[in-house]
Amino acid sequence: MDRGKAICRELKMAGIRYLAWLPDSETHFMHEAIHSDPALKLIQVCREGEALAICAGLHLGGSKSALLVENQGIFDSGNNLKWIIDLKIPLVMLVGYLLYHQMQRTPEGNFRWGRKDYTEPFLDCFDVKHYLVDSDSDAHKVGLACKEAHETRRPVAVLLTSADGFIPGT
């Protein structure tokens, strides 16, 4: 099973039926899996903060949802994330980890391209637990995140790397 379908299966097993989604380059591998699964309802947004607000509204209305956005947009959504935490809304955030592999440390301890990524430190500032899904065998972590978000009534992030080797800008 490919990673996109495996992730969708984990979401459905957790009772999630809605995905608030802003298409991005890192998680474009999810597009076909989502579109081909009639059990998942897709809500396209224009900004990542809207995805957080829509998921909060769905939760308050009794529905389970998750969001699928890119890490750069999560940075812009800090105020919305703070409200989600304060209101104790369980939320699974599927976050495309843009350029994760290009930003790995080299054996010398430097960052490739001379840049450091701030995704994990940003989530740590909000005390948001995060899981990395970097291979098809990691898809089960989506289910763990769903369970943890529900039990703790807090957001949990699942950082998704590209499943097809796509490199933005190429």
C-alpha positions in Angstrom: 0.0 0.0 0.0 1.4 3.4 -0.8 1.9 6.0 1.9 -1.0 8.2 0.9 -3.5 5.4 1.1 -2.0 4.1 4.3 -2.4 7.6 5.9 -6.0 7.8 4.7 -6.7 4.4 6.2 -5.3 5.5 9.6 -7.4 8.7 9.5 -10.6 6.7 8.7 -9.8 4.1 11.4 -9.6 7.1 13.9 -13.0 8.3 12.8 -11.8 11.3 10.9 -14.1 12.2 7.9 -13.0 15.7 7.0 -9.7 17.1 5.9 -9.2 20.9 5.7 -6.5 21.1 3.1 -4.3 23.6 1.4 -2.4 21.8 -1.5 1.3 22.0 -1.3 4.3 20.5 -3.1 5.6 18.3 -0.2 2.3 16.4 0.3 1.1 16.3 -3.3 1.5 12.5 -3.0 -1.7 12.6 -0.8 -3.9 14.2 -3.5 -4.8 11.1 -5.4 -5.4 9.0 -2.2 -7.7 11.7 -0.8 -9.6 12.3 -4.0 -10.2 8.6 -4.6 -11.5 7.9 -1.1 -15.2 8.7 -0.9 -15.2 8.3 2.9 -13.0 11.5 3.3 -14.5 14.8 2.6 -12.1 17.5 1.4 -12.4 21.1 2.4 -10.0 23.3 0.4 -8.8 26.5 2.1 -6.9 29.6 1.1 -4.8 29.9 4.2 -3.5 27.5 6.8 -5.2 29.5 9.6 -8.5 28.9 8.0 -7.8 25.1 8.1 -7.3 25.3 11.9 -10.5 27.3 12.4 -12.6 25.0 10.2 -11.3 21.9 12.1 -12.2 23.6 15.4 -15.7 24.4 14.1 -16.1 20.8 13.0 -15.0 19.5 16.4 -17.5 21.8 18.2 -20.2 20.5 15.8 -19.4 16.9 16.7 -17.3 15.8 13.7 -13.7 14.6 13.6 -11.3 16.3 11.2 -7.7 16.8 10.5 -5.8 19.4 8.5 -3.2 18.9 5.8 -0.9 21.9 5.2 2.7 22.8 4.7 5.1 23.7 7.5 5.7 27.2 6.2 1.9 27.9 6.7 1.9 26.6 10.2 4.4 29.3 11.1 1.8 31.9 9.9 -0.9 30.3 12.0 0.5 30.6 15.5 -2.4 32.7 16.9 -4.9 30.2 15.6 -2.9 27.3 17.1 -2.8 29.1 20.4 -6.6 29.2 20.5 -6.9 25.6 19.5 -4.7 24.7 22.5 -6.5 27.0 24.9 -9.9 25.7 23.9 -8.6 22.1 24.4 -9.5 21.0 20.9 -8.1 17.7 19.8 -6.6 18.2 16.3 -4.4 16.1 14.1 -2.2 18.3 12.0 -0.7 16.6 8.9 2.1 19.0 8.0 4.1 18.7 4.9 7.8 19.0 6.0 9.1 21.1 3.1 12.7 20.5 2.3 13.2 18.1 5.3 15.8 16.0 3.6 17.7 19.0 2.2 18.0 20.4 5.8 19.4 17.4 7.5 22.6 17.7 9.3 25.8 16.6 7.5 28.3 14.3 9.4 30.2 17.4 10.2 27.1 18.8 12.1 26.3 21.5 9.6 23.0 21.9 7.9 22.8 21.3 4.2 22.3 24.5 2.2 23.5 26.3 5.3 19.9 26.5 6.6 18.2 25.2 9.7 14.5 24.4 9.7 12.3 25.8 12.5 9.3 23.4 12.2 10.1 21.3 15.2 11.2 24.1 17.4 8.1 26.1 16.5 5.9 23.1 17.5 7.9 22.7 20.7 7.2 26.3 21.7 3.5 25.4 21.7 4.2 22.1 23.4 2.7 20.3 20.4 3.9 16.7 20.2 5.0 15.7 16.7 5.7 12.5 14.8 7.8 12.1 11.7 6.4 10.1 8.8 9.4 9.6 6.5 8.5 6.2 5.0 5.5 4.0 4.1 6.2 1.9 7.3 5.8 5.1 9.4 2.1 5.6 8.4 0.9 3.9 11.6 2.1 7.1 13.5 -0.9 8.9 12.1 -3.1 6.5 14.1 -1.0 7.2 17.2 -1.3 10.9 16.7 -5.1 10.6 16.3 -5.3 8.6 19.5 -3.1 11.0 21.4 -4.9 14.2 20.2 -8.2 12.6 21.3 -6.9 11.5 24.7 -5.0 14.7 25.6 -7.5 17.1 23.9 -4.6 18.9 22.3 -3.2 19.3 18.8 -0.7 16.7 17.6 1.4 17.2 14.5 2.4 14.5 12.0 5.3 15.8 9.9 5.1 14.3 6.4 8.1 14.1 4.1 7.7 13.7 0.3 6.7 10.2 -0.6 7.8 10.4 -4.2 11.1 12.2 -4.1 9.6 15.5 -5.4 11.9 18.4 -4.7 10.2 21.8 -4.8 11.7 24.2 -7.4 12.9 21.4 -9.7 
